[in-house]
Structures are given as C-alpha cells and as structure tokens.
Amino acid sequence: MTPERTAKLTQTLNQRQPDLTLITDQVHKPRNIAALIRTCDAVGIPRIHTVTPKEGYAFNGTTRGSDRWVKTQNHSSVNEAIGVAKARGMKIYAAHFSDRAIDYRDVDFTVPCALLMGAEKFGVSDEGAALADEHILIPMMGMVGSLNVSTAAGIILVEAQNQRLKAGMYETSRLDPQEYRDTLFEWSFPDLADFCHKKGLEYPPLDELLALTDAPAWYQAVREGTAATRQW
C-alpha cells in the first residue's frame, strides 16, 4: 500500500455521508444500477438500498467496479427499504411527479435523508409514493417528459452534495468509528475480509500505513484456532 493510496482511501472515508442514501424502487437494468452506484460513490454515499424487482433483475451477479466502494442492502419490498431508512431518522424524498411535487432544489438535503428512485418506465411505486415525506421533480423544458433514472438521480444527488458542501458536512469524518475501521480494512484487503467473514474471524489490526501490524502472529493464531472471532 503506497502512501498515496493510503491517503486516498482515508480521505474518501472521511468524506462519507452516513445519513444520506439512495433507495431504488425495483430498478432492474444493469447499466442503471451500475451508474447509480457510481454516482453514489462520487457524492460520498456509503450504502444504498435496493428493492428486488417483481420480475427479478435483468442480470446475474453484481456490477463490478464502484460497487466495491458502496455497500448494497437488498430488500424484498419498498416498505421494508423505507422502513429501514426511517428507523435511522431519514426523510424520504421520492423523485415522483404528483400534485404535491416540488422542485428538487427546494428540499433540505443536509438533514438525514434518502432519495427514492423508481423503476424504468414505471417510476416510483404507489407504495413508495405514499410513504415518502416529499415528492420532488426536475423541471423539464423540452418535449421529453422524464429523464433516465440514473441521469435524474445524478442531477438530484449533485444538489445534495452541493448543499452538504456549503454546510461543511464533508470536512470531518462522520462515520461510526467501528464502521470506519471495518470499511478501511475491507477496502485495503478485500480477499482477506472475505476470508474473515467465512471463518467468523475479527479483522486483524492495521498500522498507519494500512499494513497488518503483525501478520505472522495473526496467521499463526488462525492456524491454532486462537484468533479473535466475530459474528458477521
């Protein structure tokens, strides 16, 4: 791990926004899922919530690339996904055209909040719209009535980023210390993190250069069955 790589990882983690997330309401196209994850990484969202489409996903496996940096939590229903966000004190802003929809720039993205984006062609479900605290829209000046889901999410999330930048919310680390340490390890040693999960082991400690503090001793403890365990 080079000093430059170490600095990049820690800087990125220091700017993560744990109280900002995205909920996809049955979005199923792989290119849209990949683009949404990429945008979330760009604005500092550490975790998104996806609702499984009724017809299933239009691809097998997961997107590769940005998904390494953004965790995905899947849900069987939009009610469940929104419930998780609301349990964390988040407002739900649904990108949804309705009589009560307002300009996306008129809502406060500095409060804990989740952006709810609907499926291709169908938009946000009736259940999702009913549970949302606000309906927001992007003013359209042309003949086309709507934008691609990933494009729309990008526009809205950049507004969220701008509001949070002005509020100084990217200036200090806001992640829970345990989540910070775990994520830093997973980014630094993804294969070893997978091994620890499969074996029920606690992550070994890292030094300031993101190297294992005493790799030989830890591997010996693993072989002897004395390494610290953890329920993942």
C-alpha positions in Angstrom: 0.0 0.0 0.0 1.6 3.3 -1.1 1.3 6.4 0.9 -0.7 8.0 -1.9 -3.1 5.0 -1.9 -3.4 5.2 1.9 -4.2 8.9 1.7 -6.8 8.4 -1.0 -8.7 5.7 1.0 -8.7 7.6 4.3 -9.7 10.9 2.6 -12.6 9.1 0.8 -13.8 7.5 4.1 -13.5 10.9 5.9 -16.0 12.4 3.4 -18.6 9.6 3.5 -22.1 10.7 4.4 -23.8 8.0 6.6 -27.1 9.9 6.8 -27.5 10.2 3.0 -28.7 7.2 1.0 -30.4 6.1 -2.2 -33.3 3.6 -2.5 -34.0 2.0 -5.8 -37.7 1.0 -6.2 -37.4 -2.1 -8.5 -34.8 -0.6 -10.8 -33.6 -3.6 -12.8 -31.3 -2.7 -15.7 -27.6 -3.4 -15.1 -26.4 -0.2 -16.7 -28.7 1.9 -14.5 -27.7 0.0 -11.3 -24.0 0.5 -12.2 -24.5 4.2 -12.9 -26.4 4.8 -9.7 -23.7 3.1 -7.6 -21.0 5.1 -9.4 -22.9 8.4 -8.7 -23.4 7.4 -5.0 -19.7 6.8 -4.6 -18.9 10.2 -6.2 -21.1 12.1 -3.8 -20.0 10.2 -0.7 -22.9 7.8 -0.1 -21.5 4.7 1.7 -24.6 2.4 1.4 -27.6 2.1 -0.9 -30.9 0.2 -0.6 -32.3 -1.8 -3.5 -35.8 -3.3 -3.8 -35.9 -6.5 -5.8 -38.0 -6.1 -9.0 -41.0 -8.4 -9.2 -39.7 -9.9 -12.4 -36.2 -10.2 -11.0 -33.0 -8.4 -12.0 -32.1 -8.2 -15.7 -28.6 -9.5 -15.0 -26.8 -12.2 -13.0 -24.4 -11.3 -10.2 -23.4 -7.8 -9.3 -21.9 -4.8 -11.0 -18.1 -4.6 -10.8 -16.1 -1.5 -10.1 -17.8 1.2 -8.0 -19.8 -1.4 -6.1 -16.6 -2.3 -4.2 -16.8 1.2 -2.6 -20.5 1.4 -1.9 -22.4 -1.3 0.1 -25.7 -2.5 -1.2 -28.5 -3.7 1.1 -31.3 -5.6 -0.8 -34.9 -5.6 0.3 -38.0 -7.6 -0.7 -40.3 -4.6 -0.7 -40.1 -0.8 -0.8 -42.0 -0.7 2.5 -39.1 -2.6 4.1 -36.4 -0.4 2.5 -38.1 2.8 3.5 -38.8 1.4 7.0 -35.0 0.9 7.5 -34.2 4.4 6.3 -36.9 6.0 8.5 -35.7 4.0 11.5 -32.5 5.8 11.1 -34.3 9.2 11.2 -34.2 9.8 7.5 -36.7 11.8 5.4 -37.8 10.1 2.2 -37.6 12.3 -0.9 -39.3 10.5 -3.8 -38.5 11.5 -7.4 -42.1 11.4 -8.4 -44.5 13.6 -10.4 -47.6 14.4 -8.5 -49.8 17.3 -7.4 -47.6 17.9 -4.4 -44.3 17.5 -6.1 -41.8 20.4 -5.7 -38.6 21.5 -7.3 -35.8 19.2 -6.1 -33.7 22.3 -5.2 -36.3 23.3 -2.7 -35.8 20.5 -0.2 -33.2 20.3 2.5 -30.6 17.6 1.8 -28.5 18.5 4.8 -30.9 16.6 7.1 -30.7 12.8 7.2 -32.5 11.7 4.0 -33.0 9.1 1.4 -33.6 9.6 -2.3 -36.2 7.2 -3.7 -35.9 6.5 -7.4 -38.5 4.4 -9.3 -38.1 1.7 -11.9 -37.5 2.2 -15.6 -40.8 3.1 -17.4 -43.0 2.8 -14.3 -41.4 5.2 -11.8 -41.9 5.1 -8.1 -44.5 2.6 -6.9 -47.7 3.7 -5.3 -46.5 2.2 -2.0 -43.2 4.2 -2.2 -45.0 7.4 -3.2 -47.4 7.1 -0.3 -44.6 6.6 2.2 -42.5 9.5 1.0 -42.2 12.7 3.0 -41.8 14.8 -0.1 -42.3 14.4 -3.8 -39.6 16.1 -5.9 -39.1 16.7 -9.6 -36.6 18.1 -12.0 -38.2 20.9 -14.1 -38.3 19.8 -17.8 -38.1 22.5 -20.5 -38.3 20.2 -23.6 -40.7 17.8 -25.3 -39.4 14.8 -23.3 -41.4 14.3 -20.1 -38.7 12.5 -18.0 -35.1 11.6 -17.7 -33.3 8.3 -17.4 -33.3 7.1 -13.8 -29.6 7.3 -13.4 -29.4 10.7 -15.0 -32.1 12.1 -12.8 -30.5 10.6 -9.7 -27.2 12.2 -10.7 -28.7 15.6 -11.0 -30.5 15.4 -7.7 -27.6 13.9 -5.8 -25.2 16.6 -7.0 -27.6 19.1 -5.5 -27.5 17.1 -2.2 -23.7 17.2 -2.4 -23.6 21.0 -3.1 -25.9 21.7 -0.1 -23.7 19.5 2.2 -20.5 21.1 0.9 -21.8 24.5 1.8 -22.8 23.2 5.3 -19.3 21.8 5.9 -20.5 18.3 6.1 -17.6 16.8 4.2 -14.9 18.5 6.3 -14.7 15.9 9.2 -15.3 12.2 9.4 -18.9 11.4 10.2 -18.8 7.6 10.1 -19.2 5.4 13.2 -15.7 4.5 14.3 -16.3 0.8 14.0 -17.8 1.1 10.6 -14.8 3.3 9.6 -12.3 0.7 10.7 -14.2 -2.2 9.1 -14.6 -0.4 5.8 -10.9 0.7 5.7 -9.9 -3.0 6.2 -12.3 -4.2 3.5 -11.1 -1.7 1.0 -7.4 -2.5 1.8 -7.7 -6.3 2.0 -10.9 -7.4 0.2 -9.9 -11.0 -0.1 -8.8 -11.3 3.5 -12.0 -9.6 4.6 -13.9 -12.3 2.7 -11.8 -15.0 4.4 -12.6 -13.5 7.9 -16.3 -13.4 7.1 -16.3 -17.1 6.0 -14.4 -18.2 9.0 -16.1 -15.9 11.6 -12.9 -14.1 12.4 -12.4 -10.5 13.6 -10.3 -8.4 11.2 -6.6 -8.2 12.3 -5.4 -4.7 13.2 -3.8 -2.4 10.7 -0.9 0.1 11.2 -0.9 3.7 10.0 0.3 2.5 6.5 -2.7 0.1 6.3 -0.5 -3.0 6.7 -1.2 -5.8 9.1 0.5 -4.9 12.4 1.9 -8.4 12.9 0.8 -10.7 10.0 2.9 -13.8 11.0 1.4 -13.8 14.6 -2.1 -13.4 13.3 -1.8 -16.2 10.7 -0.3 -18.4 13.4 -3.3 -17.7 15.7 -5.6 -18.6 12.8 -3.9 -21.9 12.3 -4.0 -22.6 16.1 -7.7 -21.5 16.4 -6.9 -18.8 18.9 -7.6 -15.7 16.6 -10.3 -13.4 17.8 -13.7 -14.3 16.4 -16.7 -12.3 15.3 -20.3 -12.9 14.3 -20.8 -11.3 10.9 
